[in-house]
Each structure stands twice: as C-alpha cells, then as structure tokens.
Amino acid sequence: MKAILCNEYGGPEVMKLTELDKPQPKAGEVLIRIHASQVTAGDCNIRGFSFVPKGFGIVPRLMLGYNKPRIAIQGTNLS
C-alpha cells in the first residue's frame, strides 16, 4: 500500500511517499480498504509544530513525540 510518511517535524518537504506492506489483521480484527484520507489543518500544525506558544515546547513534544511525530502517517478522516 502507498502512504505518505512524516518522520520529522517541519514543512511539507519532510513528507515522503512510501510503499508499505499490507497490514495483516489479527484475530478479531477486520482489514478495510481506504480509497482516500483527509489531512486537516491540525495535522499540518502538528507536523510543523507551529501551534505551540513560547515556553510550552516540552509538554506537547512529550505528548506528540519528542524528536519526531509519534504517528508517522497523517490523516484521520477516511473514505
């Protein structure tokens, strides 16, 4: 499957189109096919780390990932 990965904080240039292995569902799980995903302004703010006021840099980094985003594939709305 194809996915756009964001393995570091920064602008749109840090996003890379990558070919990933198809996930294998475990017992009690279902594999669904996704045709499109939406990347919102919130995803862009997290990637660029532009929403953090001065002096609060460590708290969001602990929540979202210190050196890179904890979740590499962005987009939450699926179709």
N, C-alpha and C positions, 0 to 999 in steps of 0.2 A: 504494500500500500504506500501511497505517497503522503508525506506530511511535511509541513514547514516547521522546523525546529528553531527555537531561540535558546541558545546555550550560554548567553551572556547578556548583561544589561547594555542598552544602547539604542540607537536609531534603527530604522528599517534595514540597514545594511548588515546587521547581525543575524538576520533571519536567513536560513538556508533550506532549500528544497532537498528532501532526503527520501530515499526509498527504504521503508522499514518492512520487517517481516510481518506477515499477517498474524494477529494475536490468536492464540488458541484458548477457547473457553474452557473453564474448569467445570467440575460437577456442579450442577445447579445454576450455571450461567448460560447466557444466550449471546451469540455473536450477531450484531446488526450491521448492515451496510449503510454507510453515511455517504451521501452524494455531495453535500456542501456543509460548510461550517462558517459561522459569522465571527469575525474578530471585532470586538467593540472598542470604544474609546478607553474603557477601563483596562482592557488587555494592553493597549498601546501605552497607557500611563504606567502600568506595572513594568513593561519591557523597558521603557525609557527612564523609569524611576523618577518621573518629573512631578509626582503628586506630594512628595514629602517636604514639609516645612523645615527650615533650618533648625538644627538641634535635635531632630527626631529621627535621624538616619538609621540608628542601630535597631530600634524597635521594629519597623517594617521589614528590615533586612532579616531579622530573626524569624519573622512570620513568613516571608515570601521566598527566602533563600539568601544567604549571605553574599556569596561571590557570583552566583548565577541564579536565575529563576528556578524555583523548586519544580515547577511543572513546565517542561520544555515545549509541549505542544499547546498553542494558544487556541482560543475559541471554545465557547461553551454552548451556543445555540446550534443545534444540529438539524439537518433535514435528510 
